[in-house]
Amino acid sequence: MRFALHGARVVLRDWRDSDLTPFAVLNADSEVRRYFPSVLTQTESNANADHFREHADREGFTFWAVEVPGVADFIGFTGLLRTPYAAHFTPCVEIGWRLAREYWGRGYATEAAKLALEYGFQQLQLDKIVAITTPDNLPSQSVMTRIGMARDLSGDFDHPNVPAYHPLRRHVLYHIHRARR
Ligand SMILES: CC(C)(COP(=O)(O)OP(=O)(O)OC[C@H]1O[C@@H](n2cnc3c(N)ncnc32)[C@H](O)[C@@H]1OP(=O)(O)O)[C@@H](O)C(=O)NCCC(=O)NCCS
């Protein structure tokens, strides 16, 4: 059965092969990848999408493809993922988003994130959802705040997948609890 979550403007849905090219384009954009250690090659971008598809098959949720009917078949991803590394707050489920630059500044990420959050709490019955990013990534932290997440001020950590001494290694941690909303 195909998966789709419908909002007023956005749809979170299963990945399609036709998403791979626009996904590679956004992953090759240095502005989109500003708070990551590097842009991605097409092969690396495809591997990202494969990971999200496998996660959907295994868990029933993932970083879903985002579509805006009437505007674009694919603008990026938003969704929920089991955090794939060990840190002081894992195991846990994190919420995340990445949109192509031409779709920033329209509220799509926040609308998509609210859908994913509600799915996590109501369908998956998660007790807690976290989000992470670099301290300077204020657009991403604004999405976190807009969907009701709060920063864990004692939660900062060094991302284990970012090389030691890399300037983007430090991350901040946000969280939201089902029972405290
Ligand atoms: C993080 C990211 C998704 C945020 O995108 P964004 O466009 O700032 O967030 P939204 O889609 O929620 O849009 C919110 C903005 O749209 C504006 N907006 C315009 N029309 C709107 C509408 N109809 N409804 C709601 N907001 C609207 C809001 O005012 C807000 O603008 P502001 O930030 O100037 O106040 C985007 O910067 C991105 O993809 N970055 C690269 C990847 C990345 O860093 N991901 C996170 C890694 S942790």
The ligand as an SDF file (V2000), in Angstrom:
LIG
                    3D

 48 50  0  0  0  0  0  0  0  0999 V2000
   15.7450   24.1390    7.1330 C   0  0  0  0  0  0  0  0  0  0  0  0
   14.8460   24.5780    5.9790 C   0  0  0  0  0  0  0  0  0  0  0  0
   13.9550   23.4300    5.5380 C   0  0  0  0  0  0  0  0  0  0  0  0
   13.9870   25.7470    6.4720 C   0  0  0  0  0  0  0  0  0  0  0  0
   13.2960   26.2990    5.3790 O   0  0  0  0  0  0  0  0  0  0  0  0
   12.3780   27.5920    5.5880 P   0  0  0  0  0  0  0  0  0  0  0  0
   11.8780   27.9710    4.2540 O   0  0  0  0  0  0  0  0  0  0  0  0
   13.1110   28.6020    6.3940 O   0  0  0  0  0  0  0  0  0  0  0  0
   11.1900   27.0430    6.5100 O   0  0  0  0  0  0  0  0  0  0  0  0
    9.6350   26.9470    6.1430 P   0  0  0  0  0  0  0  0  0  0  0  0
    9.4620   26.1760    4.8950 O   0  0  0  0  0  0  0  0  0  0  0  0
    8.9600   26.4690    7.3450 O   0  0  0  0  0  0  0  0  0  0  0  0
    9.2560   28.4450    5.8120 O   0  0  0  0  0  0  0  0  0  0  0  0
    9.2100   29.4030    6.8350 C   0  0  0  0  0  0  0  0  0  0  0  0
    9.3420   30.7750    6.2410 C   0  0  0  0  0  0  0  0  0  0  0  0
    8.3700   30.9420    5.2090 O   0  0  0  0  0  0  0  0  0  0  0  0
    7.5990   32.1400    5.4610 C   0  0  0  0  0  0  0  0  0  0  0  0
    6.2840   31.9500    4.8260 N   0  0  0  0  0  0  0  0  0  0  0  0
    5.9540   32.5050    3.6210 C   0  0  0  0  0  0  0  0  0  0  0  0
    4.7180   32.1070    3.2750 N   0  0  0  0  0  0  0  0  0  0  0  0
    4.2660   31.3030    4.2610 C   0  0  0  0  0  0  0  0  0  0  0  0
    3.0520   30.5970    4.4600 C   0  0  0  0  0  0  0  0  0  0  0  0
    2.0630   30.6380    3.5570 N   0  0  0  0  0  0  0  0  0  0  0  0
    2.9140   29.8610    5.5750 N   0  0  0  0  0  0  0  0  0  0  0  0
    3.8940   29.8130    6.4930 C   0  0  0  0  0  0  0  0  0  0  0  0
    5.0820   30.4600    6.3600 N   0  0  0  0  0  0  0  0  0  0  0  0
    5.2590   31.1970    5.2420 C   0  0  0  0  0  0  0  0  0  0  0  0
    7.6470   32.2620    6.9570 C   0  0  0  0  0  0  0  0  0  0  0  0
    7.3730   33.5660    7.3770 O   0  0  0  0  0  0  0  0  0  0  0  0
    9.1030   31.8800    7.2420 C   0  0  0  0  0  0  0  0  0  0  0  0
    9.9450   32.9370    6.8950 O   0  0  0  0  0  0  0  0  0  0  0  0
   11.0260   33.5110    7.9400 P   0  0  0  0  0  0  0  0  0  0  0  0
   11.9420   32.3680    8.2830 O   0  0  0  0  0  0  0  0  0  0  0  0
   11.6860   34.6110    7.1910 O   0  0  0  0  0  0  0  0  0  0  0  0
   10.2560   33.9360    9.1350 O   0  0  0  0  0  0  0  0  0  0  0  0
   15.7100   25.0400    4.7740 C   0  0  0  0  0  0  0  0  0  0  0  0
   16.4900   26.1240    5.1840 O   0  0  0  0  0  0  0  0  0  0  0  0
   16.6350   23.9380    4.2500 C   0  0  0  0  0  0  0  0  0  0  0  0
   16.2000   23.0230    3.5500 O   0  0  0  0  0  0  0  0  0  0  0  0
   17.9310   24.0550    4.5610 N   0  0  0  0  0  0  0  0  0  0  0  0
   18.9250   23.1200    4.0510 C   0  0  0  0  0  0  0  0  0  0  0  0
   18.8770   21.7790    4.7040 C   0  0  0  0  0  0  0  0  0  0  0  0
   19.0340   21.8510    6.2060 C   0  0  0  0  0  0  0  0  0  0  0  0
   19.8370   22.6220    6.7140 O   0  0  0  0  0  0  0  0  0  0  0  0
   18.2320   21.0280    6.8590 N   0  0  0  0  0  0  0  0  0  0  0  0
   18.2630   20.9170    8.2920 C   0  0  0  0  0  0  0  0  0  0  0  0
   19.3880   20.1260    8.7370 C   0  0  0  0  0  0  0  0  0  0  0  0
   19.2720   19.8260   10.4670 S   0  0  0  0  0  0  0  0  0  0  0  0
  1  2  1  0
  2  3  1  0
  2  4  1  0
  2 36  1  0
  4  5  1  0
  5  6  1  0
  6  7  2  0
  6  8  1  0
  6  9  1  0
  9 10  1  0
 10 11  2  0
 10 12  1  0
 10 13  1  0
 13 14  1  0
 14 15  1  0
 15 16  1  0
 15 30  1  0
 16 17  1  0
 17 18  1  0
 17 28  1  0
 18 19  1  0
 18 27  1  0
 19 20  2  0
 20 21  1  0
 21 22  1  0
 21 27  2  0
 22 23  1  0
 22 24  2  0
 24 25  1  0
 25 26  2  0
 26 27  1  0
 28 29  1  0
 28 30  1  0
 30 31  1  0
 31 32  1  0
 32 33  2  0
 32 34  1  0
 32 35  1  0
 36 37  1  0
 36 38  1  0
 38 39  2  0
 38 40  1  0
 40 41  1  0
 41 42  1  0
 42 43  1  0
 43 44  2  0
 43 45  1  0
 45 46  1  0
 46 47  1  0
 47 48  1  0
M  END
$$$$
